[in-house]
Amino acid sequence: MLFPPVQRTSVPVYSLAERDRRWNLARSFMATEGLDGLVVFGEGDAGPAPFAFDSWFTNDRPGVLLVFPRDQTPTALVPIPTFLFDHREAAHRGDELWLAANDLRLGRQSHQLVQALKDLGLNNGSIGVMGLDPYLPAHPEGRIPYTFWNTVLNQLPGADFRNVGHAFARLMMPLSDEEIAVVRHAARIGDAMAEAMMATAAPGVSEADVFAAAMATAYRHGTLAPHMHFCSGPAPTASGQPTWGYRPQPPRILREGDLIATEIFSNFGGRQTQHQAAIAIGEVHQTIERAARIASECYAAGLATLRARATFGEVSEAMLAPAEAVGAWLRGPQIHGLNPYGAFSRIPGGLIQAEGGDRYPMAAPRPATLADMTLEPGMSFAFEPSCGIGDHMVTIGGTVLVGEDEPVELNPLTAKLLRAA
């Protein structure tokens, strides 16, 4: 049964208590690190891997530059006047906003940040910055543009800027009860998208129709930022936007024996879930079935290891073991952190083993990031074990939380090979 229509009363919302929890966490962090304030860079078009630290502080439209003095409320530098109109409209409707009108400033250029820091008494202070650290996968060398940051440094020679993105991200990862409710809601929407694709996919149907069924479901259930990687064929190995989205060509028509390989990014309320929906249309190649079984073993190994007080590295190695034991090649990380991103499992690298793969550059092995991170209840992770055998690749999985005792699967639906209706 598809996800039923969402009733307004069933949609989780954040309270001012959640705002206070987050702001107090930031203030405690600043006190511990000896910081006078924070500068938080945000991007508006977040895509499938959102860099949205700003909206974590504001519970509002992403894409602002935030200045948070330790002993004051945050100030948001917005890029264009429509942000002001949006805030005014929300206040007029009676929405419970985290920032007041006088917490907003128009303009987020480098000289405007400099002026804000001066006005707030931070021009000679110690300031933690979120946006300079690497943020995988989209920003391996940070998000803040060089010319922007060079101007700030030149105009504020007395300020002591420090990279704190990774350190603060670790504090954000254990989700509160209110955040977990939001993540669960995002997970239900993602499952509904997968079910809509299963119900639509059939021989003779266009890829675009299947894609549209998923997106329409997401929009209908109250999220404006769904994203999805999508590829189909008898042996699909790609993982990205459908090719007809960026290259002028018609969408592919599905056939009997195809596999639809998708990665759903369900974004709701500033939190995200991921769903690896692999959908078989009729009888697929027997190697696909075998690869799906091995990927399921990787998923089960992750569930058996994901416990509070375990390290992220222990979980990621457990999820790699079944695939490496059979010499499989991998599409990407078997597991990575969510809300925010940061922790990524080791990727062995090497050549693409599918036909013609030897014509492409060899991928260098990548070590795990945050391998020594100790897991805590409330942390969320994307389980996305892949298994490539020859020309055939399967990725399955969903979002899993670290529980008090056992892991909490939010998406067991996509933790196996699915079958089109």
C-alpha positions in Angstrom: 0.0 0.0 0.0 1.3 3.4 -0.9 2.1 6.0 1.8 -1.3 7.4 2.8 -2.0 11.1 2.4 -0.3 13.2 5.0 -2.5 14.9 7.5 -1.2 18.2 8.9 -1.5 16.9 12.5 0.8 14.0 11.6 3.7 16.1 10.3 6.5 16.5 13.0 7.6 20.1 13.7 10.4 21.6 15.7 9.7 23.4 19.0 11.6 26.3 20.5 13.0 23.8 22.9 14.8 22.2 19.9 16.1 25.6 19.0 17.4 26.2 22.5 19.0 22.7 22.6 20.9 23.5 19.4 21.9 27.0 20.4 23.0 25.9 23.9 25.1 23.1 22.2 26.8 25.7 20.1 27.4 28.0 23.1 28.9 25.1 25.1 31.1 24.2 22.2 32.3 27.8 21.9 33.1 27.9 25.6 35.0 24.7 25.5 37.0 25.6 22.5 37.7 29.2 23.7 35.7 30.8 20.8 34.0 34.2 20.9 31.7 33.3 18.0 30.9 31.2 15.0 30.7 31.9 11.2 28.5 29.4 9.4 28.5 29.3 5.6 25.4 27.9 3.9 24.5 27.0 0.4 21.0 27.4 -1.0 20.9 24.7 -3.7 22.0 21.9 -1.5 21.5 19.0 -4.0 21.7 15.4 -2.9 24.5 16.1 -0.4 23.4 19.2 1.4 25.8 21.5 3.1 23.2 23.0 5.3 24.8 23.9 8.7 23.1 27.3 8.5 19.6 25.9 8.5 20.4 23.7 11.5 20.8 26.9 13.4 17.9 28.8 11.9 15.2 26.2 11.0 14.6 28.4 8.0 15.4 28.8 4.3 19.0 27.5 3.6 21.6 29.7 1.9 22.4 32.3 4.5 25.7 33.3 6.1 25.3 33.1 9.9 27.3 34.9 12.6 26.7 33.6 16.1 28.4 35.5 18.9 28.7 33.3 22.0 26.7 35.7 24.2 24.1 36.9 21.7 21.5 35.5 19.3 22.6 34.5 15.8 22.6 37.1 12.9 21.7 35.8 9.4 23.1 37.5 6.4 20.7 36.8 3.6 21.6 37.0 -0.1 18.5 38.6 -1.7 15.4 40.4 -0.5 13.1 37.4 -1.1 14.5 35.9 2.1 13.1 38.9 4.0 9.8 38.5 2.3 9.7 34.8 3.2 10.4 35.6 6.8 7.8 38.3 6.9 5.2 36.0 5.3 5.9 33.2 7.8 5.6 35.7 10.7 2.3 36.9 9.3 1.0 33.4 9.2 1.9 32.8 12.8 4.8 30.3 12.2 7.1 29.8 15.2 10.3 31.4 13.9 13.7 30.9 15.5 15.1 34.3 14.3 13.4 37.7 14.7 13.2 40.3 11.9 16.1 42.3 13.5 18.3 39.2 13.4 18.4 39.4 9.6 20.7 41.5 7.4 20.5 41.9 3.7 23.7 41.0 1.8 26.2 38.2 2.3 29.2 39.4 0.4 32.6 39.3 2.0 32.6 43.0 3.0 29.2 42.6 4.6 30.4 39.7 6.7 33.4 41.9 7.8 31.0 44.7 8.8 28.8 42.3 10.7 31.7 40.9 12.6 32.8 44.4 13.5 29.3 45.4 14.6 29.0 42.4 16.8 32.4 42.9 18.4 34.1 40.0 16.9 36.7 41.7 14.6 39.5 40.8 17.1 38.0 37.6 18.5 38.5 33.9 18.1 36.0 32.7 15.6 35.1 29.1 14.6 34.3 28.7 10.9 32.0 26.0 9.3 32.7 25.8 5.6 36.5 25.7 5.4 36.8 22.0 6.3 36.4 19.3 3.6 32.8 18.2 3.3 32.5 14.9 1.3 31.5 14.1 -1.3 30.7 17.4 -2.9 33.3 19.7 -1.3 36.6 17.8 -0.7 38.4 21.1 -0.1 35.8 23.1 1.7 32.8 25.2 0.6 33.9 28.8 1.0 35.2 30.5 -2.2 38.9 31.6 -2.1 38.3 35.2 -3.1 35.6 35.6 -0.5 37.7 34.3 2.3 40.9 36.0 1.2 39.0 39.4 1.5 37.8 38.6 5.0 41.3 37.6 6.1 42.8 40.8 4.7 40.2 43.1 6.2 40.3 41.4 9.7 43.9 40.8 10.5 43.2 40.8 14.2 40.7 38.0 14.1 41.7 34.4 14.9 39.7 32.2 12.5 39.7 28.4 13.2 38.2 25.5 11.2 35.7 23.8 13.4 33.3 22.1 10.9 34.4 18.5 11.6 34.4 19.0 15.3 31.0 20.6 15.4 29.5 18.0 13.0 30.3 15.3 15.5 28.2 17.1 18.1 25.3 17.4 15.6 25.2 13.7 14.7 23.4 12.3 17.8 19.9 13.4 16.9 17.3 14.6 19.5 13.9 13.0 19.8 12.4 15.8 17.7 15.0 15.3 15.0 14.4 11.5 15.0 10.7 12.1 14.4 11.6 14.3 11.4 14.0 11.6 10.1 11.3 9.0 10.4 9.0 11.1 8.4 11.6 11.6 5.7 12.1 7.8 5.7 8.3 7.2 5.2 8.3 9.6 2.2 11.4 7.8 0.7 9.7 4.5 1.1 6.6 5.8 -0.6 8.8 7.0 -3.5 10.2 3.5 -3.9 6.7 1.9 -3.8 5.5 4.3 -6.4 8.3 3.2 -8.7 7.6 -0.4 -8.1 4.0 0.1 -9.0 4.9 2.0 -12.2 7.8 0.1 -13.6 7.0 -2.4 -16.4 8.2 -3.4 -19.8 7.3 -0.6 -22.3 7.2 2.1 -19.7 9.5 5.1 -20.0 12.2 5.7 -17.4 10.8 9.3 -17.1 7.4 7.9 -16.1 8.9 5.9 -13.3 11.1 8.8 -12.2 8.0 11.1 -12.3 6.0 8.7 -10.1 8.6 8.9 -7.4 8.9 12.7 -7.5 5.2 13.3 -7.6 4.8 11.1 -4.5 7.5 13.1 -2.7 5.9 16.5 -3.6 2.5 15.2 -2.7 3.7 14.3 0.8 5.2 17.6 1.6 8.9 17.8 0.6 10.2 20.2 -1.9 13.7 18.9 -2.2 13.7 15.2 -3.3 16.6 14.1 -5.4 17.3 10.7 -7.1 20.0 8.9 -8.9 18.5 6.7 -11.6 19.7 4.2 -14.2 18.1 1.2 -15.9 19.1 -1.6 -18.2 20.0 -5.3 -18.1 23.3 -4.5 -16.3 23.3 -0.9 -15.1 26.4 0.3 -13.3 25.9 4.1 -13.3 24.9 6.1 -10.2 23.9 9.7 -10.9 21.2 11.8 -12.5 19.3 10.2 -15.4 21.3 11.0 -18.5 18.3 12.6 -20.2 18.3 15.2 -17.5 21.6 16.7 -18.7 22.1 15.3 -22.3 19.5 15.9 -25.1 18.1 12.4 -25.6 14.9 10.5 -25.0 14.4 8.6 -21.8 15.0 4.9 -22.1 12.1 2.5 -22.5 12.1 -0.4 -19.9 12.3 -4.0 -21.0 11.7 -7.4 -19.4 14.8 -8.4 -17.5 15.9 -4.9 -16.6 17.2 -3.7 -13.3 16.3 -0.2 -12.2 19.1 1.1 -10.0 18.1 4.2 -7.9 19.3 6.2 -4.9 16.6 8.2 -3.3 17.5 11.3 -1.2 14.4 12.2 0.9 14.9 15.6 2.5 12.4 16.9 5.0 12.8 19.6 7.6 16.5 19.9 7.2 17.1 16.1 7.8 17.7 13.5 5.1 17.2 9.7 4.6 18.7 7.7 1.7 17.1 4.6 0.1 18.9 2.4 -2.4 15.9 1.1 -4.4 17.1 -1.7 -6.8 14.0 -2.9 -8.7 13.9 -6.0 -10.9 11.5 -6.1 -13.8 10.7 -9.8 -14.4 13.5 -12.3 -14.5 16.9 -10.6 -14.2 20.3 -12.0 -14.8 21.3 -14.7 -12.2 24.5 -12.7 -11.4 22.3 -9.8 -10.3 20.5 -12.1 -7.9 23.8 -13.3 -6.6 25.2 -9.8 -6.2 22.0 -8.8 -4.3 22.5 -11.7 -1.9 26.1 -10.6 -1.2 25.0 -7.0 -0.7 22.4 -8.2 1.7 25.1 -10.0 3.7 27.0 -6.7 3.9 23.9 -5.0 5.1 23.3 -7.7 7.8 27.0 -7.4 8.9 26.4 -3.7 9.4 23.3 -4.3 11.5 25.2 -6.8 13.6 28.0 -4.3 14.3 26.2 -0.9 14.6 26.1 -0.5 18.3 26.7 2.4 20.7 30.4 2.4 21.8 31.5 0.6 18.6 33.7 2.7 16.3 32.6 3.7 12.8 35.6 2.0 11.4 34.5 -1.3 12.9 31.1 -1.1 11.2 32.5 0.0 7.9 35.0 -2.9 7.8 32.3 -5.4 8.7 30.2 -4.2 5.8 33.1 -4.5 3.4 34.1 -8.0 4.3 31.5 -10.1 2.5 32.0 -8.2 -0.8 35.8 -8.3 -0.5 35.7 -12.0 0.3 34.3 -12.8 -3.2 36.5 -10.3 -5.0 33.6 -7.9 -5.8 34.1 -4.4 -7.0 32.2 -1.6 -5.3 30.4 1.5 -6.5 31.2 3.7 -3.5 31.1 3.6 0.3 29.2 0.7 2.0 28.1 3.1 4.7 28.4 6.8 5.4 27.1 9.3 8.0 24.0 11.4 7.6 22.7 14.5 9.3 25.4 15.7 8.6 27.6 13.9 6.2 31.3 13.3 7.2 31.9 9.7 8.1 32.6 7.5 5.0 33.7 3.9 4.9 36.9 2.8 3.2 36.7 2.4 -0.6 39.1 -0.2 -2.0 39.5 1.5 -5.4 40.9 -0.3 -8.5 39.6 -0.7 -12.0 35.9 -0.9 -13.0 35.7 -4.7 -13.5 32.7 -4.5 -15.9 33.4 -4.9 -19.7 35.3 -1.9 -21.0 36.2 -0.7 -17.5 40.0 -1.1 -18.2 39.7 1.9 -20.5 39.1 4.2 -17.6 41.4 5.6 -14.9 42.0 3.4 -11.9 40.3 4.7 -8.8 42.8 5.2 -6.0 41.8 3.5 -2.7 40.3 5.9 -0.2 40.7 5.4 3.6 37.7 5.7 5.9 37.0 9.1 7.3 36.2 9.4 11.0 37.0 5.7 11.5 37.8 6.3 15.1 34.5 8.0 15.9 32.6 6.3 18.7 29.0 5.7 17.9 26.3 7.1 20.1 22.5 6.5 20.2 20.7 8.8 17.7 23.3 8.9 15.0 22.0 8.2 11.5 23.8 6.4 8.7 23.1 5.5 5.1 23.6 1.8 4.7 24.3 1.4 0.9 26.2 -1.8 0.4 27.1 -2.5 -3.2 28.4 -5.6 -4.9 29.7 -5.7 -8.5 30.4 -9.1 -10.1 31.7 -8.8 -13.7 29.3 -6.6 -15.6 26.6 -6.7 -13.0 26.2 -4.3 -10.0 23.6 -4.1 -7.3 23.3 -1.6 -4.4 20.7 -2.0 -1.7 20.0 -0.4 1.6 18.4 2.4 3.6 18.8 4.6 6.6 19.7 3.1 10.0 19.9 4.7 13.4 22.1 3.8 16.3 19.7 2.7 19.0 20.1 2.4 22.8 20.6 -1.4 22.4 19.9 -2.5 18.8 20.1 -0.6 15.5 16.9 0.9 14.2 16.1 0.2 10.6 14.0 2.9 9.1 13.9 1.4 5.6 13.9 -2.4 5.5 11.8 -2.2 2.4 14.9 -1.2 0.3 17.3 -3.5 2.1 16.7 -6.2 -0.5 16.2 -6.6 -4.2 12.7 -5.3 -5.0 10.3 -6.6 -7.7 8.2 -4.5 -10.0 4.5 -5.1 -9.6 
